[in-house]
């Protein structure tokens, strides 16, 4: 059923298939998805609580980590409740505007997460290459402005996705053969020329991810040069250790993100079930892993978690 508008018509709702090809296993697949989502929610809320209540952690590294935790909560919560409803309760329908809202949150906050990872790389660069000036360069005001700029970039760059799609007519086919609404998946249901939309999507992807990865790469090249110039092996290992968590988080985010992006456009020979499973995990695994990685590898956070578990005062 189509709803008529002044310039276009759109469906009242879409049908999300979930994981086509694994219909008989979807009920059981939902259990590990649910477990990972719970870990993501509890882990990121714990990180936020520790940073908020411990004033000694109100430093750039931890403020950026708090931004990452908020972004992960939004990213995982924008998709996982609906995915679980599909897999467990066969709630395949999603209202048209809810679908576009999901498109917005997924792409906007993926951009924000990429920007936060870039800001964290800049923080590590300043901390290692200019340790005596770290606190004077990355003041709370500068950290706040970086966070606001990253957020505004995500909102402004992605908002046109929804406006451009909503102005186009849709075909009678209302089936999206995956678990959530994504820009390219929605575009495939449009009965009109979508070259401008696709070109804008590529522009946003390459301008955001390309710029962020360039800054991250340059930061780590400069960090590597500085670390290799340190006089002692112990100092070099300590400097590498401060970057290890961030590098793990970068890999956990960008590898599945790039795979999902490329297979949507060019991976016509990739089995659909592989693509859909990785697309689902891309928005779930990084939010689950990030608090675990930082909780295990960051002494201050690990100590606070241990104090909370043991019932000790900080």
C-alpha positions as CSV (number, residue, x, y, z in Angstrom):
1,X,0.0,0.0,0.0
2,X,1.3,3.4,-1.0
3,X,0.8,6.7,0.7
4,X,0.4,9.6,-1.6
5,X,2.3,12.9,-1.2
6,X,2.5,16.1,-3.2
7,X,5.6,15.1,-5.2
8,X,6.0,11.4,-4.5
9,X,4.4,8.3,-3.1
10,X,5.9,6.1,-0.5
11,X,4.9,2.9,1.2
12,X,3.1,2.9,4.6
13,X,5.7,0.4,5.7
14,X,8.5,-1.9,4.6
15,X,9.1,-5.6,5.3
16,X,12.5,-6.5,6.8
17,X,13.2,-10.2,6.1
18,X,15.8,-10.6,8.8
19,X,18.5,-13.1,7.6
20,X,17.2,-14.7,4.3
21,X,18.6,-18.2,3.9
22,X,18.7,-18.9,7.6
23,X,15.0,-18.7,8.4
24,X,15.0,-22.0,10.3
25,X,17.9,-20.8,12.5
26,X,16.9,-17.2,13.1
27,X,15.2,-17.9,16.5
28,X,18.5,-19.4,17.8
29,X,20.7,-16.8,16.2
30,X,18.9,-14.1,18.2
31,X,20.3,-15.5,21.5
32,X,24.0,-14.6,20.9
33,X,22.8,-11.3,19.3
34,X,20.9,-10.6,22.5
35,X,23.8,-11.5,24.7
36,X,26.2,-9.3,22.7
37,X,23.7,-6.4,22.9
38,X,23.4,-6.8,26.7
39,X,27.2,-6.8,27.0
40,X,27.3,-3.6,24.8
41,X,24.7,-1.8,26.9
42,X,26.1,-2.8,30.3
43,X,29.7,-2.3,29.2
44,X,29.2,1.2,27.7
45,X,27.0,2.4,30.6
46,X,29.6,1.2,33.0
47,X,32.3,3.1,31.1
48,X,30.2,6.3,31.2
49,X,29.4,5.9,34.9
50,X,33.1,5.4,35.8
51,X,34.2,8.4,33.8
52,X,31.3,10.6,35.1
53,X,31.9,9.8,38.8
54,X,35.8,9.8,38.8
55,X,37.0,13.3,38.4
56,X,40.6,12.1,37.9
57,X,39.3,10.6,34.5
58,X,38.1,14.0,33.2
59,X,41.0,14.0,30.8
60,X,40.9,14.1,26.9
61,X,41.5,10.4,26.5
62,X,38.6,9.5,28.8
63,X,36.3,12.2,27.5
64,X,36.7,10.9,24.0
65,X,36.1,7.4,25.4
66,X,32.8,8.7,26.9
67,X,31.8,10.1,23.5
68,X,32.6,6.7,21.9
69,X,30.5,4.9,24.5
70,X,27.5,7.2,23.9
71,X,27.9,6.7,20.1
72,X,28.1,2.9,20.6
73,X,24.9,2.9,22.7
74,X,23.0,4.8,20.0
75,X,24.4,2.7,17.1
76,X,23.6,-0.7,18.8
77,X,20.2,0.5,20.1
78,X,19.1,1.9,16.7
79,X,19.1,-1.6,15.2
80,X,19.3,-4.5,17.7
81,X,15.8,-4.2,19.4
82,X,14.2,-4.4,15.9
83,X,16.5,-7.2,14.8
84,X,15.6,-9.2,17.9
85,X,11.9,-8.6,17.3
86,X,12.3,-9.9,13.8
87,X,14.2,-13.0,14.7
88,X,12.1,-13.9,17.8
89,X,8.6,-12.6,17.1
90,X,8.5,-12.3,13.3
91,X,7.8,-8.6,13.6
92,X,8.9,-7.9,10.0
93,X,7.0,-4.7,9.3
94,X,8.7,-1.3,9.9
95,X,6.8,1.9,9.3
96,X,8.2,4.2,6.5
97,X,9.3,7.1,8.7
98,X,10.7,4.7,11.3
99,X,12.8,3.1,8.5
100,X,14.1,6.5,7.4
101,X,14.9,7.4,11.0
102,X,16.9,4.2,11.3
103,X,18.8,5.1,8.2
104,X,19.6,8.5,9.7
105,X,20.8,7.1,13.0
106,X,22.9,4.3,11.5
107,X,24.7,6.5,9.1
108,X,25.0,9.7,11.2
109,X,26.4,7.9,14.2
110,X,28.7,5.7,12.1
111,X,30.2,9.0,10.9
112,X,30.3,10.2,14.5
113,X,32.1,7.0,15.6
114,X,34.7,7.4,12.8
115,X,35.2,11.0,13.9
116,X,35.6,10.1,17.5
117,X,38.2,7.5,16.6
118,X,40.1,10.2,14.6
119,X,39.9,12.5,17.6
120,X,41.3,9.8,19.9
121,X,44.2,9.3,17.4
122,X,45.0,13.0,17.6
123,X,44.9,12.7,21.4
124,X,47.4,9.9,21.4
125,X,49.6,11.9,18.9
126,X,49.7,14.9,21.2
127,X,50.2,12.8,24.3
128,X,53.2,10.9,22.9
129,X,54.8,13.5,20.7
130,X,54.2,16.6,22.9
131,X,53.7,15.1,26.4
132,X,54.6,18.4,28.2
133,X,52.0,20.4,26.3
134,X,49.2,17.8,26.2
135,X,47.0,19.4,28.8
136,X,47.5,22.9,27.3
137,X,46.8,21.8,23.7
138,X,43.8,19.5,24.4
139,X,41.9,21.6,27.0
140,X,38.4,20.6,27.9
141,X,37.2,23.4,25.7
142,X,39.1,22.0,22.7
143,X,37.8,18.5,23.4
144,X,34.3,19.8,23.6
145,X,34.6,21.7,20.3
146,X,36.1,18.6,18.6
147,X,33.2,16.5,19.8
148,X,30.7,19.0,18.7
149,X,32.4,19.3,15.2
150,X,32.3,15.5,14.8
151,X,28.6,15.4,15.8
152,X,27.6,18.3,13.5
153,X,29.5,16.7,10.6
154,X,27.6,13.4,11.0
155,X,24.2,15.2,11.3
156,X,24.7,17.6,8.4
157,X,26.3,15.1,6.0
158,X,23.7,12.4,6.6
159,X,20.5,14.4,6.8
160,X,20.3,14.8,3.0
161,X,20.1,11.0,2.7
162,X,16.6,11.0,4.2
163,X,15.4,14.2,2.4
164,X,16.6,13.0,-1.0
165,X,15.1,9.5,-0.6
166,X,11.7,10.8,0.7
167,X,11.3,12.9,-2.5
168,X,11.5,9.8,-4.7
169,X,8.7,7.4,-5.8
170,X,8.8,3.9,-4.6
171,X,8.1,0.7,-6.5
172,X,5.3,-1.7,-5.3
173,X,8.0,-4.0,-3.9
174,X,8.3,-3.2,-0.2
175,X,10.7,-6.0,0.9
176,X,14.1,-5.2,2.3
177,X,16.1,-8.4,2.3
178,X,18.0,-7.7,5.4
179,X,17.6,-7.0,9.1
180,X,17.5,-3.2,9.2
181,X,17.0,-0.1,7.0
182,X,20.2,1.0,5.3
183,X,20.6,3.7,2.7
184,X,21.5,1.5,-0.2
185,X,18.9,-1.1,0.7
186,X,16.1,1.5,0.7
187,X,17.4,3.1,-2.6
188,X,17.0,-0.3,-4.3
189,X,13.2,0.0,-3.8
190,X,13.0,3.3,-5.6
191,X,11.4,3.5,-9.0
192,X,13.4,6.4,-10.3
193,X,17.0,7.4,-11.3
194,X,19.0,7.2,-8.1
195,X,22.4,8.1,-9.5
196,X,22.5,11.4,-7.6
197,X,21.7,9.6,-4.4
198,X,24.3,6.9,-4.9
199,X,26.9,9.5,-5.9
200,X,26.2,11.5,-2.7
201,X,26.4,8.4,-0.6
202,X,29.8,7.6,-2.1
203,X,30.9,11.3,-1.5
204,X,29.9,11.1,2.1
205,X,31.5,7.7,2.7
206,X,34.8,8.7,1.1
207,X,35.0,12.2,2.5
208,X,34.2,11.1,6.1
209,X,36.1,7.7,6.2
210,X,38.8,8.9,3.8
211,X,39.6,12.0,5.9
212,X,39.4,10.3,9.2
213,X,41.6,7.4,8.1
214,X,44.1,9.8,6.6
215,X,44.3,11.7,9.9
216,X,44.6,8.5,11.9
217,X,47.3,7.2,9.6
218,X,49.4,10.4,9.7
219,X,49.0,10.5,13.5
220,X,50.3,6.9,13.9
221,X,53.2,7.5,11.5
222,X,54.2,10.5,13.7
223,X,53.7,8.4,16.8
224,X,55.8,5.6,15.4
225,X,58.6,7.9,14.5
226,X,58.6,9.4,18.0
227,X,58.4,6.0,19.8
228,X,61.2,4.5,17.8
229,X,63.4,7.5,18.9
230,X,62.9,6.8,22.6
231,X,66.1,5.8,24.4
232,X,64.9,2.7,26.3
233,X,63.0,-0.4,25.3
234,X,60.8,0.0,28.4
235,X,59.7,3.5,27.3
236,X,59.0,2.3,23.8
237,X,56.8,-0.6,25.1
238,X,54.9,1.8,27.4
239,X,54.2,4.2,24.6
240,X,53.0,1.3,22.3
241,X,50.9,0.0,25.1
242,X,49.0,3.3,25.4
243,X,48.0,3.0,21.7
244,X,47.2,-0.7,21.6
245,X,43.6,-0.3,22.8
246,X,42.9,2.4,20.3
247,X,44.4,0.4,17.4
248,X,42.2,-2.6,18.3
249,X,39.1,-0.5,18.4
250,X,40.0,1.1,15.0
251,X,40.4,-2.4,13.4
252,X,37.1,-3.6,15.0
253,X,35.2,-0.7,13.5
254,X,36.8,-0.1,10.1
255,X,37.3,-3.6,8.8
256,X,33.6,-4.8,8.9
257,X,32.4,-1.2,8.0
258,X,34.5,-1.2,4.8
259,X,33.5,-4.8,4.0
260,X,29.8,-4.0,4.4
261,X,30.1,-0.8,2.3
262,X,32.0,-2.4,-0.5
263,X,29.9,-5.5,-0.8
264,X,26.7,-3.4,-0.9
265,X,28.0,-1.7,-4.1
266,X,30.5,-4.1,-5.7
267,X,30.3,-7.5,-4.0
268,X,27.7,-9.1,-6.2
269,X,29.4,-12.5,-5.8
270,X,29.4,-12.4,-2.0
271,X,26.7,-14.7,-0.7
272,X,23.8,-12.7,0.6
273,X,23.7,-14.5,4.0
274,X,27.4,-13.6,4.6
275,X,26.8,-10.0,3.7
276,X,23.7,-9.7,6.0
277,X,25.3,-11.4,8.9
278,X,28.4,-9.2,8.7
279,X,26.2,-6.1,8.3
280,X,24.3,-7.1,11.5
281,X,27.5,-7.8,13.4
282,X,29.2,-4.5,12.2
283,X,26.7,-2.5,14.3
284,X,26.9,-4.9,17.3
285,X,30.4,-6.2,17.7
286,X,32.3,-2.9,18.0
287,X,29.9,-1.5,20.6
288,X,30.4,-4.8,22.5
289,X,34.2,-5.0,22.2
290,X,35.0,-1.3,22.8
291,X,34.2,-1.3,26.6
292,X,35.8,-4.7,27.0
293,X,39.1,-3.6,25.2
294,X,39.3,-0.4,27.2
295,X,38.2,-2.1,30.4
296,X,40.9,-4.8,30.1
297,X,43.8,-2.6,28.8
298,X,43.2,0.7,30.7
299,X,44.4,0.4,34.3
300,X,42.3,3.3,35.7
301,X,39.1,1.8,34.4
302,X,40.0,-1.7,35.3
303,X,40.8,-0.6,38.9
304,X,37.5,1.2,39.2
305,X,35.6,-1.9,37.9
306,X,37.5,-4.1,40.4
307,X,36.7,-1.7,43.2
308,X,33.0,-1.8,42.3
309,X,33.0,-5.6,42.2
310,X,34.8,-5.9,45.5
311,X,32.7,-3.2,47.2
312,X,35.7,-1.0,48.0
313,X,35.8,2.7,48.2
314,X,37.8,4.4,45.4
